[in-house]
Amino acid sequence: MKILVINTKFLGDLIVSTPGLKALREKNPSSEIVLIARKGYEDTLRNNPNISRIISFDFGVKKKNIFSRISAEIKFIRQIRKEKFDVIISLHPGDRIAFLAWFSGSKIRIAPRKQPFNFLFNVLVDVEEDSISYLDYYNKLISAFTNECVDYKTEFFVPNENEQWAEEFLRTNKLKEDDMLLVIHPGASEPTKIWQSKNYAELIGKISNEIFFKVLIITGPKEEKIAEEILEKVKNINVLLYNSKDINLTAALIKKAKLFISNDTGTRHLAVALKIPVIALMPNDNMKCWNFYDDADNHFVLTGKRSFPENGIPFLGSITVDEVFNKVNEVLKK
């Protein structure tokens, strides 16, 4: 049997879908399970043993002229149709995905019910984005095919060569094997999810002075500014910086951490999947859909409020440095 799973979202969504992918593999051990992922995010699950291979889905075709776009869309549909998939499971709604599923020739086409072209699927699941936790959301869509409840943890697989690279990176930056490493990711997808740089700088100062952590700041694309602001404020403290361009190298570094602190971002899910204790700083209006971990996952949450200053950049407010510092001590004792 050939099964196609479609998830063209981002880092966090891909990781949160891994319990469902594991359940799908265990139910269909000899099947070829193929994932369609957004171009640029293929490496997120490249090493996941529950996936046979990955097909890249390029949203860049939207920027092409109408004739080039139509040509690219038709070419991709033909590519999928030639694969002759028996089952297609779309893990989110989407007009392009609906037509892709229909023209694929697949006999079983599973997707969320609530979408404009749902009649192009023949198995509709009553789940809706932003109405339940995304972990349950993805699991229910997979369960529509396996007919079994999904009960697994998220997971991420780091190749040995990446772990060796991380060890060399830390050695080169004069970290010893017995040094405690704190990894911080201060960025996020939107400004109201970002705790201010001055807070991170003050926290790093307190932690360095009182707990003796070595600190590594990880940033993603377009997040260099907040890292620079933090480094400017902690000039007298030895803080490492890694500008992430490879998710597997980032994961290898996070795996070396004693503790991981971040805003509500995809690397939070990555750290949980790697079984690293996490302190997450999250907006209090974002809990129903994205706060599905608990103490058993070594995931600890501090909630704040989205702040929209009239003259300035929006940010995540109402979480004090002392609150985070106290939570660090609490987690270390656990």
JOCORRA-V679682 format. One record per backbone hydrogen bond with DSSP energy under -1.0 kcal/mol. CO is the residue of the C=O (numbers start at 1). NH is the residue of the N-H. E is the energy in kcal/mol with one decimal. If there is no record, write none. Layout:
# JOCORRA-V679682
co->(CO	CO)
nh->(NH	NH)
e->(E	E)
This chain:
# JOCORRA-V679682
co->(1	2	2	3	4	5	6	10	11	12	13	15	17	18	19	20	21	22	23	24	28	32	33	34	35	36	37	38	41	45	48	53	55	57	59	60	61	65	66	67	68	69	70	71	72	73	74	75	76	77	78	81	86	87	88	89	94	95	96	97	98	99	108	109	109	110	111	113	115	117	118	123	125	125	128	133	134	135	136	137	138	139	140	142	142	143	159	160	161	162	163	164	165	166	167	168	169	170	171	176	180	181	181	182	183	184	185	190	191	194	196	197	198	199	200	201	202	203	204	205	206	207	207	214	215	216	217	219	220	223	224	225	226	227	228	229	230	234	237	240	242	246	247	248	249	250	251	253	254	259	260	261	262	263	265	266	267	268	269	270	271	272	277	278	279	280	282	283	286	287	289	294	294	295	298	300	302	304	305	307	315	317	320	321	322	323	324	325	326	327	328	329	330)
nh->(32	86	87	34	89	36	91	14	15	16	17	18	21	22	23	24	25	26	27	28	31	3	52	5	55	7	57	41	44	48	51	35	37	39	62	63	64	69	70	71	72	73	74	75	76	77	78	79	80	81	82	84	108	4	110	6	98	99	100	101	102	103	88	122	123	90	125	115	118	120	121	111	113	127	131	137	138	139	140	141	142	143	144	145	146	147	163	164	165	166	167	168	169	170	171	172	173	175	174	179	214	258	259	216	261	218	263	193	194	316	200	201	202	203	204	205	206	207	208	209	210	211	212	182	240	184	242	244	223	227	228	229	230	231	232	233	234	237	239	217	219	250	251	252	253	254	255	256	257	183	279	185	281	265	268	270	271	272	273	274	276	275	260	300	262	302	304	286	290	291	134	297	299	298	278	280	282	284	317	315	307	305	324	325	326	327	328	329	330	331	332	333	334)
e->(-2.3	-2.0	-1.8	-3.1	-3.1	-2.8	-2.7	-2.4	-2.2	-2.5	-1.3	-1.6	-1.8	-2.3	-2.1	-2.3	-2.2	-2.5	-1.9	-1.3	-1.3	-3.0	-3.1	-3.2	-3.0	-2.5	-2.7	-2.5	-1.3	-1.4	-1.7	-2.1	-2.2	-2.6	-1.6	-1.7	-1.4	-2.8	-2.3	-2.2	-2.3	-2.7	-2.6	-2.2	-2.2	-2.4	-2.5	-2.0	-2.3	-2.7	-2.3	-1.0	-1.7	-2.9	-3.3	-2.7	-2.3	-2.0	-2.2	-2.8	-2.2	-2.5	-2.5	-1.3	-2.1	-2.9	-2.3	-1.4	-1.4	-1.9	-1.9	-1.9	-2.6	-2.2	-1.5	-2.4	-2.3	-2.1	-2.6	-1.4	-2.0	-2.6	-1.1	-1.8	-2.0	-2.5	-1.6	-2.4	-1.8	-2.2	-2.1	-2.1	-2.6	-2.4	-2.2	-2.8	-1.3	-2.8	-2.0	-1.4	-3.3	-3.1	-1.2	-2.9	-2.5	-3.0	-1.1	-1.9	-1.8	-2.6	-1.8	-2.6	-2.1	-2.6	-2.7	-2.0	-2.2	-2.8	-2.7	-1.9	-2.3	-2.5	-1.4	-3.4	-2.8	-2.8	-2.8	-3.1	-1.8	-1.3	-2.6	-2.2	-2.0	-2.8	-2.2	-1.2	-1.0	-2.0	-1.2	-2.8	-2.1	-2.3	-2.3	-1.7	-1.9	-2.5	-2.3	-1.3	-1.9	-2.4	-2.6	-2.3	-2.4	-1.5	-1.5	-1.7	-2.6	-2.0	-2.4	-1.5	-2.5	-1.7	-2.1	-2.8	-1.9	-2.6	-2.4	-1.7	-1.1	-2.3	-2.5	-1.6	-1.6	-1.9	-3.0	-2.9	-2.3	-2.8	-3.2	-1.7	-3.2	-1.7	-1.7	-2.8	-2.7	-1.9	-2.2	-2.0	-2.2	-2.7	-2.3	-1.7	-1.3)
